[in-house]
Amino acid sequence: MTRPRLCRRVKFRPRTTFFKPRGVPLRSLDIVELSKEEVEAMRLKNISGLDQTECAKAMRTSQSTFQRILSSAYNKISQAIIKGKAISIQK
């Protein structure tokens, strides 16, 4: 039996929830989905400029979990940019 997932604090709700390469029809694109937690982790780390410890406290999670969330987000965004995929942000 797996451990239940903890509630993480997410204070940001983006207005735009979909990005795609210009000039490419959506029907021909693969879509990468970012979770709310991944977007919040990137916002705290890159936009707010907090260090990893502060980010983890703000999201009410451990530093290692925060790092896994952030790494997952970077991986997904890198895949989308390099391979020309669309990005969808979970509502």
C-alpha positions as CSV (number, residue, x, y, z in Angstrom):
1,M,0.0,0.0,0.0
2,T,1.4,3.4,-1.0
3,R,1.6,6.3,1.3
4,P,-1.2,8.9,0.8
5,R,-0.2,12.1,-1.0
6,L,0.1,15.2,1.2
7,C,-1.6,18.4,0.3
8,R,0.9,21.0,-1.0
9,R,0.3,24.7,-0.8
10,V,-0.2,26.3,-4.2
11,K,-0.9,30.0,-4.2
12,F,-0.6,30.7,-7.9
13,R,-3.3,30.2,-10.6
14,P,-2.0,31.1,-14.1
15,R,-4.3,33.0,-16.4
16,T,-2.9,31.2,-19.5
17,T,-2.9,27.5,-19.3
18,F,-1.8,26.4,-22.7
19,F,1.2,27.2,-24.9
20,K,2.1,25.8,-28.3
21,P,4.7,26.4,-31.0
22,R,3.6,29.1,-33.4
23,G,2.5,28.0,-36.9
24,V,1.9,24.4,-36.0
25,P,-1.6,23.0,-35.9
26,L,-2.6,21.7,-32.5
27,R,-3.8,18.4,-33.9
28,S,-0.3,17.5,-35.0
29,L,1.3,18.3,-31.7
30,D,2.0,16.1,-28.7
31,I,1.0,17.7,-25.4
32,V,3.1,17.9,-22.2
33,E,1.1,18.4,-19.0
34,L,2.5,20.4,-16.1
35,S,0.9,19.9,-12.7
36,K,-0.1,22.8,-10.4
37,E,2.7,21.8,-8.1
38,E,5.3,22.0,-10.9
39,V,4.2,25.5,-11.9
40,E,4.2,26.7,-8.3
41,A,7.7,25.2,-7.8
42,M,9.0,27.1,-10.8
43,R,7.3,30.3,-9.8
44,L,8.8,30.2,-6.3
45,K,12.3,29.2,-7.4
46,N,12.7,31.3,-10.7
47,I,10.3,34.3,-10.3
48,S,10.3,34.8,-6.6
49,G,14.0,34.0,-6.3
50,L,13.7,31.9,-3.1
51,D,16.2,29.3,-2.3
52,Q,15.2,25.6,-2.1
53,T,14.7,25.6,1.6
54,E,12.3,28.6,1.5
55,C,10.5,27.1,-1.5
56,A,10.0,23.8,0.3
57,K,8.6,25.6,3.4
58,A,6.3,27.7,1.2
59,M,4.9,24.6,-0.4
60,R,4.8,22.7,2.9
61,T,6.9,19.8,1.6
62,S,10.4,18.4,2.1
63,Q,13.4,19.8,0.2
64,S,13.9,16.5,-1.6
65,T,10.3,16.4,-2.7
66,F,10.5,20.0,-3.8
67,Q,13.6,19.2,-5.9
68,R,11.9,16.2,-7.5
69,I,8.9,18.4,-8.4
70,L,11.2,21.1,-9.9
71,S,13.3,18.6,-11.8
72,S,10.1,17.1,-13.3
73,A,8.9,20.5,-14.4
74,Y,12.3,21.4,-16.0
75,N,12.3,18.0,-17.8
76,K,8.8,18.5,-19.2
77,I,9.5,22.1,-20.4
78,S,12.8,21.1,-21.9
79,Q,11.1,18.3,-23.8
80,A,8.4,20.7,-25.1
81,I,10.9,23.3,-26.3
82,I,13.4,20.9,-27.8
83,K,10.9,18.5,-29.4
84,G,8.3,21.2,-30.4
85,K,5.5,20.0,-28.1
86,A,2.6,22.0,-26.6
87,I,2.5,22.7,-22.9
88,S,-0.7,22.4,-20.9
89,I,-1.0,23.6,-17.3
90,Q,-3.4,21.6,-15.1
91,K,-6.3,23.7,-13.8
